């Protein structure tokens, strides 16, 4: 990487073009990742059994929690590197890289060990049906092996994106995703490994994506030298990364914890409901990642420009990201809602499963564009250094509300559609809280 020649310049030039070209690889990376995950689900659903599909699906929110912990910490790395570039202190990036990769290894290994111990109790806690419990535990334990490599990929991606390079993480993920699908076909279709085959393919493809990112960072010796054997911790970098990253981790963790409550409630309706919910969740994640991609762009662009004192550009970043994100999400979501039976049929031939998937699509996916109205302003707030308030607002609006809804309204009206309505209502509440915080924090006063 030559930062001055190949990477997107966030501080000068057209914001429309820069934001779009920076966001597209991020969005495509997440969408491809979800597409490959959907391929996993489709392969195990079509070539194995509905029970295997449910076993993979019941781990969905737990996997989302694992990913949230990784991506949340990487936000701290992204913001810190972007700030150094905005302040023209590129010499500080080397210790940040070494610290970030050291943290990735340490936290990843700890997570792998802890995961082996908590997999079974956690799945019992969320009321996983007994007929799929053993295979669900097997899948989760194998998946935890990938956690150190997931952290290495996320931290490496955060570093490259902060420097204006969102293309290489996309290319690395594309290659590893293709390998993942190829391995799934071999393990599930030919070797009949079922759930364990899908999990093993995920581990191997995650290892590949991490290796590609490490090789890229090692190659960038001209500007930001990196060598894995020289990784160590710099106290200043650790505290700066954690200051921004921990609120994002807490937000993501509590968010997923609340959704685990939702998953436990879905589990009470049996395997068909779980399988249908799993199918619909693939579409939800697929479209939501477009929204979060613009949120990440808003954070990175705002971090650089805010640090450089270019406050007018920060206001423009908010407006452009918001418009682009709303339009993009609507373009993706509407066909999925209109042709929901057709798309759900790619994952299962069971009509009961398809009906359950369509119910969730109508109750949740249809309203998902609302998420733009809190994700983008929250991304801007993080870029200005206000990372705590968006986390608290999201925890209250999205997480606490859903738990209260399950314990009150859903308990009284035990129906799947009533459970799913918690999502759009929680999004409206979060929009209100983020808007109040945005006004109170007054970035408009400072930019």
C-alpha positions in Angstrom: 0.0 0.0 0.0 1.2 3.5 -0.8 -1.1 5.7 1.3 -0.6 8.8 -0.8 -1.1 7.1 -4.1 -3.6 4.3 -3.9 -5.8 5.0 -0.9 -8.8 7.3 -0.8 -8.1 10.8 0.4 -10.8 11.7 2.9 -9.6 15.2 3.6 -9.8 16.8 0.2 -11.8 16.4 -3.0 -15.4 15.3 -3.7 -17.0 13.7 -0.7 -19.8 12.1 -2.8 -17.3 10.1 -4.9 -14.9 9.3 -2.0 -17.7 8.1 0.3 -19.3 6.0 -2.3 -16.1 4.4 -3.5 -15.0 3.8 0.1 -18.3 2.3 1.3 -18.9 0.0 -1.6 -16.1 -2.4 -0.7 -17.1 -2.4 3.0 -20.7 -3.1 2.1 -19.8 -5.7 -0.5 -17.5 -7.4 2.1 -20.2 -7.7 4.6 -22.8 -8.7 2.0 -20.5 -11.3 0.6 -19.8 -12.6 4.0 -23.5 -12.9 4.7 -24.0 -14.4 1.2 -21.5 -17.0 2.0 -23.1 -17.7 5.4 -26.4 -18.0 3.5 -24.8 -20.5 1.2 -23.7 -22.4 4.3 -27.3 -22.4 5.5 -28.7 -23.4 2.1 -26.2 -26.2 1.7 -26.9 -27.7 5.1 -30.7 -27.1 4.6 -30.9 -28.7 1.2 -28.3 -31.5 1.4 -28.7 -32.4 5.1 -31.8 -32.2 7.3 -34.1 -29.5 8.8 -32.7 -30.4 12.2 -29.1 -29.6 10.9 -30.4 -26.3 9.6 -32.1 -25.5 12.9 -28.8 -26.5 14.8 -26.8 -24.0 12.8 -29.6 -21.4 13.0 -30.0 -21.5 16.8 -26.4 -20.4 17.1 -27.1 -17.4 14.9 -27.4 -14.8 17.6 -24.5 -16.3 19.6 -22.3 -16.1 16.5 -23.5 -12.5 16.1 -22.3 -11.8 19.6 -18.9 -13.3 18.9 -18.6 -11.1 15.8 -19.8 -8.0 17.6 -17.1 -8.4 20.2 -14.5 -8.5 17.5 -15.9 -5.7 15.3 -16.6 -3.5 18.3 -13.0 -3.6 19.4 -11.8 -2.9 15.9 -13.8 0.4 15.9 -11.2 1.7 18.5 -8.4 0.8 16.1 -10.1 2.4 13.2 -10.8 5.7 14.9 -7.3 5.9 16.5 -5.5 5.4 13.2 -7.8 7.8 11.4 -7.2 10.5 14.0 -3.4 10.1 13.5 -3.8 10.6 9.8 -6.1 13.6 10.3 -3.5 15.2 12.6 -0.6 14.3 10.2 1.0 12.1 12.9 1.5 9.0 10.7 4.6 8.0 12.7 2.3 7.0 15.6 0.6 4.4 13.5 3.4 1.8 13.8 2.9 1.2 17.6 -0.9 1.2 17.1 -0.6 -1.6 14.5 1.6 -3.7 16.8 -0.6 -3.1 19.8 -3.8 -3.9 17.8 -2.4 -7.2 16.5 -1.1 -8.2 19.9 -4.6 -7.5 21.4 -6.2 -9.6 18.7 -4.1 -12.6 19.5 -4.4 -12.4 23.2 -8.2 -11.8 23.3 -8.8 -14.3 20.5 -7.0 -17.2 22.3 -8.8 -16.3 25.6 -12.1 -16.3 23.7 -11.3 -19.7 22.1 -10.7 -21.3 25.5 -13.7 -19.7 27.2 -15.9 -20.7 24.3 -15.2 -24.4 24.7 -16.4 -24.2 28.2 -19.5 -22.1 27.8 -21.0 -23.6 24.5 -23.2 -26.2 26.1 -24.5 -24.2 29.1 -25.2 -21.2 26.8 -27.2 -23.3 24.4 -29.1 -24.9 27.2 -29.8 -21.4 28.6 -31.5 -20.3 25.4 -33.7 -23.3 25.5 -32.3 -25.1 22.5 -34.6 -28.1 21.7 -33.2 -31.4 22.9 -33.3 -33.0 19.4 -30.8 -30.5 18.1 -28.8 -29.7 21.2 -25.8 -32.0 20.6 -25.3 -30.9 17.0 -25.7 -27.2 18.1 -23.0 -27.6 20.7 -20.7 -29.3 18.3 -21.1 -26.5 15.7 -20.4 -23.7 18.3 -17.3 -25.3 19.8 -15.8 -25.8 16.3 -16.7 -22.2 15.4 -14.9 -20.8 18.5 -11.6 -22.1 17.0 -11.9 -19.3 14.4 -12.1 -16.5 16.9 -8.4 -15.5 17.1 -8.4 -15.3 13.2 -11.6 -13.3 13.2 -10.0 -10.7 15.4 -6.9 -10.6 13.3 -9.0 -10.0 10.2 -11.2 -7.3 11.8 -8.3 -5.4 13.3 -6.3 -5.6 10.1 -9.3 -4.4 8.1 -9.8 -1.5 10.5 -6.2 -0.4 10.0 -6.4 -0.5 6.3 -9.8 1.2 6.1 -8.6 4.0 8.4 -5.8 4.6 5.9 -8.3 4.8 3.1 -7.9 1.2 1.7 -11.3 -0.5 1.9 -10.6 -2.6 -1.2 -8.1 -5.1 0.0 -10.2 -6.4 3.0 -13.0 -6.9 0.4 -10.8 -8.9 -1.9 -9.5 -11.0 1.0 -13.0 -11.7 2.2 -14.1 -12.5 -1.3 -11.4 -15.1 -1.8 -11.9 -16.7 1.7 -15.7 -16.8 1.1 -15.3 -18.6 -2.2 -13.1 -21.1 -0.4 -15.7 -21.4 2.3 -18.5 -22.3 -0.1 -16.2 -24.8 -1.9 -15.3 -26.5 1.4 -18.9 -26.6 2.4 -19.8 -28.5 -0.7 -17.0 -30.9 -0.1 -17.6 -31.5 3.6 -21.4 -31.6 3.5 -22.4 -32.9 0.1 -19.5 -35.4 -0.6 -18.3 -36.3 2.9 -21.7 -36.0 4.7 -20.2 -34.2 7.7 -23.3 -32.1 8.2 -23.1 -29.5 10.9 -19.4 -30.2 11.7 -18.5 -29.8 8.1 -20.1 -26.3 7.8 -18.3 -25.2 11.0 -14.9 -26.6 9.9 -15.3 -24.8 6.5 -15.9 -21.5 8.4 -12.8 -22.0 10.5 -10.6 -22.7 7.6 -11.9 -19.7 5.5 -11.5 -17.3 8.5 -7.9 -18.5 8.9 -7.3 -17.7 5.2 -8.8 -14.2 5.5 -6.7 -13.4 8.5 -3.5 -14.7 6.8 -4.2 -12.5 3.7 -4.6 -9.4 5.9 -1.4 -10.1 7.9 0.5 -10.6 4.6 -0.8 -7.2 3.4 0.3 -5.4 6.5 3.7 -7.0 6.3 4.0 -5.9 2.7 3.3 -2.3 3.6 6.8 -1.7 4.8 7.2 1.6 3.0 4.8 3.5 5.2 3.6 1.3 8.1 6.0 -1.6 8.7 4.6 -4.6 10.5 6.1 -7.9 11.6 4.0 -10.4 13.7 7.0 -11.5 15.7 7.6 -7.9 16.8 4.1 -7.4 18.2 3.9 -5.9 21.6 1.7 -3.6 23.7 2.1 0.1 24.0 0.1 1.4 27.0 -0.9 4.6 25.3 -2.2 2.8 22.3 -4.0 0.1 24.4 -5.9 2.8 26.4 -6.8 4.8 23.3 -8.1 1.7 21.5 -10.1 0.5 24.5 -11.5 4.0 25.2 -13.4 3.9 21.9 -13.6 0.1 21.4 -15.1 -0.9 24.7 -18.3 1.2 24.4 -18.8 -0.4 21.0 -18.1 -3.8 22.4 -20.6 -3.3 25.2 -23.2 -2.0 22.7 -22.7 -5.0 20.4 -22.6 -7.5 23.3 -25.8 -6.2 25.0 -27.5 -5.9 21.6 -26.7 -9.6 20.8 -27.6 -10.6 24.4 -31.0 -9.1 23.9 -31.4 -11.0 20.6 -30.4 -14.2 22.4 -33.5 -13.6 24.5 -35.4 -13.3 21.3 -33.8 -16.5 19.9 -34.8 -18.3 23.1 -38.4 -17.1 22.6 -38.3 -18.3 18.9 -36.9 -21.7 20.1 -40.1 -22.2 22.2 -42.0 -22.6 18.9 -40.0 -25.6 17.7 -37.6 -26.5 15.0 -39.7 -25.2 12.0 -39.9 -21.7 13.6 -36.2 -21.8 14.2 -35.4 -22.8 10.7 -37.7 -20.1 9.2 -36.3 -17.5 11.5 -32.8 -18.5 10.4 -33.7 -18.0 6.7 -35.2 -14.6 7.4 -32.2 -13.5 9.5 -29.9 -14.1 6.5 -31.9 -11.4 4.6 -31.9 -9.1 7.6 -28.1 -9.3 8.0 -27.6 -9.0 4.3 -29.4 -5.6 4.1 -28.4 -4.3 7.5 -24.7 -4.6 6.6 -25.2 -2.0 3.9 -26.5 0.4 6.6 -23.6 -0.4 8.9 -21.1 0.1 6.1 -22.3 3.7 5.7 -22.1 4.0 9.5 -18.5 2.8 9.4 -17.7 5.2 6.6 -19.3 8.1 8.6 -17.1 7.2 11.5 -13.9 7.0 9.5 -14.4 10.1 7.4 -15.6 12.1 10.4 -12.6 11.0 12.5 -10.1 12.3 9.9 -11.9 15.5 9.1 -12.8 16.3 12.7 -9.2 15.8 13.7 -8.1 18.0 10.8 -10.5 20.8 11.9 -12.6 20.5 8.7 -15.9 20.9 10.4 -18.0 21.9 7.3 -17.0 18.6 5.6 -18.2 16.7 8.7 -21.7 18.1 8.4 -21.7 17.1 4.7 -20.5 13.6 5.6 -23.5 13.1 7.8 -26.0 14.2 5.1 -24.3 12.2 2.2 -24.0 9.0 4.2 -27.6 9.3 5.4 -29.1 9.8 1.9 -26.9 7.1 0.3 -27.7 4.6 3.0 -31.5 5.1 3.0 -31.6 4.8 -0.8 -29.4 1.7 -0.9 -31.3 -0.2 1.8 -34.6 0.5 0.2 -33.4 -0.8 -3.1 -32.3 -4.1 -1.5 -35.1 -4.6 0.9 -38.2 -4.0 -1.2 -37.6 -7.0 -3.7 -36.9 -9.3 -0.7 -40.2 -8.4 0.9 -42.3 -8.5 -2.3 -40.8 -11.8 -3.5 -40.3 -13.3 0.0 -41.8 -16.7 -0.8 -39.5 -17.1 -3.8 -36.3 -16.1 -1.9 -37.2 -18.2 1.2 -37.6 -21.2 -1.1 -33.8 -21.2 -1.9 -33.2 -22.4 1.6 -35.8 -25.0 2.2 -38.6 -26.9 0.5 -40.6 -27.3 3.7 -43.7 -25.0 3.3 -44.0 -24.6 7.1 -40.4 -23.4 7.3 -41.0 -21.0 4.4 -44.2 -19.6 6.0 -42.3 -18.9 9.2 -39.5 -17.2 7.3 -42.1 -14.9 5.5 -43.7 -14.0 8.8 -40.4 -12.6 10.1 -39.6 -10.9 6.8 -42.9 -8.9 7.0 -42.6 -8.1 10.7 -38.9 -7.1 10.8 -37.2 -6.8 7.4 -39.9 -4.5 6.0 -39.1 -1.9 8.6 -35.3 -2.2 8.6 -34.7 1.1 6.7 -35.5 2.8 10.0 -32.1 1.7 11.2 -30.5 4.3 9.0 -31.8 7.1 11.1 -29.8 6.0 14.2 -26.8 4.2 12.7 -25.5 7.1 10.6 -25.7 9.8 13.3 -24.2 7.3 15.8 -21.3 6.8 13.4 -20.7 10.5 13.2 -20.8 10.8 17.0 -18.2 8.1 17.3 -16.0 9.9 14.8 -16.1 13.0 17.0 -15.0 11.0 20.0 -18.4 10.6 21.6 -18.5 6.8 21.6 -20.2 6.2 24.9 -23.6 7.9 24.3 -24.4 5.9 21.1 -23.6 2.7 22.9 -25.9 3.7 25.9 -28.7 4.9 23.6 -28.6 1.6 21.6 -28.5 -0.5 24.7 -31.6 1.2 26.1 -33.5 1.6 22.9 -32.8 -1.7 21.2 -31.7 -4.1 23.9 -33.4 -3.2 27.2 -36.7 -2.5 25.4 -36.7 -6.0 23.7 -36.1 -7.8 26.9 -38.9 -5.8 28.6 -41.2 -6.5 25.6 -40.5 -10.3 25.9 -41.1 -10.3 29.6 -44.4 -8.3 29.4 -46.2 -8.1 26.0 -44.9 -11.3 24.5 -45.5 -13.3 27.7 -49.1 -12.2 27.6 -49.6 -12.7 23.8 -47.4 -15.7 23.0 -47.3 -15.4 19.2 -44.4 -15.1 16.8 -45.6 -11.9 15.2 -45.9 -10.2 18.6 -42.3 -11.2 19.4 -41.0 -9.9 16.1 -42.8 -6.5 16.5 -40.3 -5.7 19.2 -37.7 -4.9 16.5 -39.3 -2.0 14.6 -40.7 -0.5 17.8 -37.2 -0.6 19.4 -35.7 1.0 16.3 -38.1 4.0 16.6 -37.2 4.3 20.3 -33.4 4.2 19.5 -33.9 6.9 16.8 -35.5 9.2 19.4 -32.6 8.6 21.9 -29.9 9.1 19.3 -31.5 12.3 18.0 -31.8 13.7 21.5 -28.1 12.8 22.2 -27.0 14.3 18.9 -28.7 17.6 19.8 -27.4 17.5 23.4 -23.8 16.6 22.3 -24.1 19.4 19.8 -21.6 18.3 17.2 -23.4 21.0 15.3 -21.8 23.5 17.7 -18.4 22.2 16.9 -19.0 21.3 13.3 
